[in-house]
Amino acid sequence: MPRTVQCVMLKREAPGLDRPPYPGPLGQRIFEHVSREAWARWIQHQIMLINEYRLSPIEPKARQFLEAEMEKFFFGSGSTRPEGYQPSPEDLS
């Protein structure tokens, strides 16, 4: 039987992640309070941020930015899209 969590994003009980998806306290907090579905939404949002801001995840500043956005996405006011962002037709379906 899959592990369930009370997801902070979906506001309901849903299947949880199998293990912390990120190191440290933030990863543990995500593991305890974020569902698989919400994590998949973050991955899509993160890809958009990387592409739109042309980030290189190997750079420490880019990793710090993405970590801050991840925390806002799940536990804060929400991560916003870059100004002027226009989703592709595939993103709208």
DODOFI-672709 format. One record per residue (C-alpha): x, y, z; residue number from 0. Coordinates in nm, 3 decimals. Example, Ala and Ser with C-alpha at 12.3 -4.5 7.8 and 13.67 -1.06 7.14 Angstrom:
2
GULUM,u,v,w,i
GULUM,1.230,-0.450,0.780,0
GULUM,1.367,-0.106,0.714,1
This chain:
93
GULUM,u,v,w,i
GULUM,0.000,0.000,0.000,0
GULUM,0.151,0.336,-0.102,1
GULUM,0.236,0.589,0.165,2
GULUM,-0.002,0.886,0.179,3
GULUM,0.046,1.245,0.296,4
GULUM,-0.179,1.540,0.362,5
GULUM,-0.049,1.742,0.067,6
GULUM,0.008,2.112,0.134,7
GULUM,-0.044,2.193,-0.232,8
GULUM,-0.347,1.978,-0.318,9
GULUM,-0.510,2.034,0.024,10
GULUM,-0.606,1.667,0.045,11
GULUM,-0.461,1.327,0.122,12
GULUM,-0.269,1.181,-0.172,13
GULUM,0.005,0.927,-0.244,14
GULUM,0.339,1.048,-0.111,15
GULUM,0.691,1.025,-0.242,16
GULUM,0.900,0.711,-0.185,17
GULUM,1.194,0.904,-0.041,18
GULUM,1.301,1.264,0.018,19
GULUM,1.348,1.421,-0.327,20
GULUM,1.601,1.678,-0.214,21
GULUM,1.879,1.675,0.046,22
GULUM,1.856,1.831,0.389,23
GULUM,1.567,1.970,0.592,24
GULUM,1.380,2.104,0.287,25
GULUM,1.383,1.758,0.127,26
GULUM,1.253,1.601,0.447,27
GULUM,0.977,1.861,0.474,28
GULUM,0.876,1.795,0.114,29
GULUM,0.878,1.419,0.179,30
GULUM,0.645,1.465,0.476,31
GULUM,0.401,1.717,0.324,32
GULUM,0.406,1.697,-0.057,33
GULUM,0.235,1.437,-0.277,34
GULUM,0.372,1.273,-0.589,35
GULUM,0.130,1.476,-0.801,36
GULUM,0.244,1.806,-0.646,37
GULUM,0.610,1.706,-0.689,38
GULUM,0.545,1.637,-1.059,39
GULUM,0.396,1.988,-1.088,40
GULUM,0.712,2.131,-0.932,41
GULUM,0.932,1.941,-1.181,42
GULUM,0.740,2.098,-1.472,43
GULUM,0.762,2.443,-1.312,44
GULUM,1.134,2.396,-1.246,45
GULUM,1.197,2.300,-1.609,46
GULUM,1.017,2.617,-1.717,47
GULUM,1.230,2.826,-1.477,48
GULUM,1.553,2.666,-1.602,49
GULUM,1.459,2.724,-1.964,50
GULUM,1.319,3.076,-1.931,51
GULUM,1.601,3.204,-1.710,52
GULUM,1.861,2.998,-1.897,53
GULUM,1.990,2.851,-1.573,54
GULUM,2.267,2.598,-1.543,55
GULUM,2.181,2.370,-1.249,56
GULUM,2.550,2.302,-1.188,57
GULUM,2.606,2.666,-1.092,58
GULUM,2.566,2.735,-0.719,59
GULUM,2.366,3.057,-0.774,60
GULUM,2.120,2.873,-1.000,61
GULUM,2.080,2.594,-0.742,62
GULUM,2.019,2.850,-0.466,63
GULUM,1.758,3.025,-0.681,64
GULUM,1.581,2.697,-0.762,65
GULUM,1.584,2.589,-0.397,66
GULUM,1.431,2.921,-0.291,67
GULUM,1.165,2.889,-0.563,68
GULUM,1.094,2.530,-0.456,69
GULUM,1.034,2.642,-0.098,70
GULUM,0.803,2.923,-0.216,71
GULUM,0.623,2.685,-0.455,72
GULUM,0.529,2.443,-0.175,73
GULUM,0.537,2.637,0.150,74
GULUM,0.527,3.006,0.065,75
GULUM,0.337,3.243,-0.157,76
GULUM,0.406,3.030,-0.464,77
GULUM,0.673,3.052,-0.731,78
GULUM,0.582,3.286,-1.013,79
GULUM,0.641,3.255,-1.383,80
GULUM,0.897,3.487,-1.543,81
GULUM,0.758,3.817,-1.666,82
GULUM,0.637,3.784,-2.022,83
GULUM,0.630,3.403,-2.010,84
GULUM,0.406,3.256,-2.280,85
GULUM,0.338,2.883,-2.244,86
GULUM,0.377,2.671,-2.555,87
GULUM,0.062,2.507,-2.700,88
GULUM,0.174,2.173,-2.547,89
GULUM,0.175,2.333,-2.200,90
GULUM,-0.187,2.441,-2.239,91
GULUM,-0.325,2.095,-2.314,92
